[in-house]
Amino acid sequence: MNKVFPSAASAIADITSGSTLLVGGFGLVGIPESLIQTIQESDIRELTCISNNCGVDDFGLGLLLQNKQIKKMISSYVGENKTFERQFLSGELEVELVPQGTLAERIRAGGAGIGGFYTPAGVGTQIADGKETRVIDGKEYVLEFPLVADFAIIKAWKADRIGNLIFHETAQNFNPMMATAGKITIVEVEEIVAVGELDPAQIHTPSIYVQRVILGEHYEKRIERRTVRS
């Protein structure tokens, strides 16, 4: 079985307007640059994107915001993006803010088939408004539900041709759990190797979770703010 697609455009060909996407990365680390750019160049609109953040104004998911391709964001941090702020305040963009740990657990629960879980995060705040709460061992918890998506678009370092994945250092972040929670998971990688070349003990995401692989090119690998000693 060969899951390698010839291009990003062929891999996203069945993503339609109104789809829900899980988008890997943390800040700008480990984001699927090629897939995001290809979606930007398409006619896809009205997307719901589940991602820790929404890139910056001119990079990452910020490109889709500029193009007004995103209808709703489910995320935990949005402070680096002025376009996000403008669209939210004007009512153009729907936003569901989720505590970062809760976001990660909701995605993990979606991939694991867990129907819901209780967490103390958000109790007594707007996060808990309208949600079921329960006292367990004298402590109040709020019920949260899993997140799944029509597609997960993620970035890995290496893959073999059947979709076993290795991530590089901090680029693991949200990518591995998102791979499990997409109905169709599309992965872009920096290197594709033959089956058998990856050390089984080093594989982070097994191929059962991956449907499509593309070879990305020309990665910028930006960070939001570079701080160095004077």
Buried (B, 14 or more C-beta within 10 A) or exposed (E): EEBBBEEBBEBBEEBBEEBBBBBBBBBBBBBBBBBBBBBBEBEBBEBBBBBBBBBBBEBBBBBBBBBEBBBBBBBBBBEBBEBBBEBBEEEEBEEEBBBBEBBBBBBBBBBEEEEEBBBBBBBEEEBBEEEEBEEEEEEEBBEBEBBBBBBBBBBBBBBBBBBBBBBBEEBBBBBBBBBBBBEBBBBBBBEBBEEEEBEEEEBBBBBEBBBBBBBBEEEEEBEBEEEEEE
